[in-house]
């Protein structure tokens, strides 16, 4: 997963403003880092996203983002 996809998923799930606050302040227990720190330290974006989803109880069906209808 690219970091840009990580941010799109964060903003889609938590909202544009809160996603950045959450990534900056919430320590992901399993990593002992915030999401921003983990990304800066080289932890793969997919792992950061999955760990954050687990900690925040994001349902499995929402972890891939919203379904967008196909463009015509």
N, C-alpha and C positions, 0 to 999 in steps of 0.2 A: 504494500500500500504506500502510495506517495504521501508526503506530508500534506499536500494540498487536499487530498481526499480525506485525510484525518480531520482537517479543519472544517471541511464541508459537512462531514458527519457530526462533528461536535456542534456546529452552528445549527444544523438541522434538528438535532435532538434537544439541545439545551437553549437555543436562541443565540443570536449574534453577540450580545453583550455578556450574558452569563457564561457562555462557553469559554471565553477568554479569562474571566475571573476564576472559573473552576479550574482551568488548566494552569493558572498561575498560583493558586492557593491551596488546592486540595492535594494532600500527600497521598499518593497511591500506596497503600500499605504494603503490598507485595514487592514493590520496587523501592520503597522508602525515598521516593522522589516525587515532585509534582510532574504533571504531564510535560510542561515546558522544559523542566530540568532533564527529564528522561529523554526527550527528543534531542536536546542539545548534547546529551551524553552518548548519543548513538543508538539508543534502544529503538528497535524497529517500530514505526508508527502503528502497524497492525497490533503489535503486542501492547503498546500503550493504550490503544483504543479498547482492546479486549479486557485488559486489566481494569481500566476505568469503568467500562460497562458493568463488569462483575461487581465492583465496589458500589456503584450507583444503582444497582438493580435494574438496569435497562433490559427490558424483555428481549429475548432472542430474536423475535420477529421484527424488532426495530433496529437491530445492530448493523444492518446493511443499508440503512437510510430509507427514505421514502420512495415508494414506487412512482415513477414518472411515466405517464402514458407515452407511447411511441409517437414521434413526430410524423406528420403526413406530408 
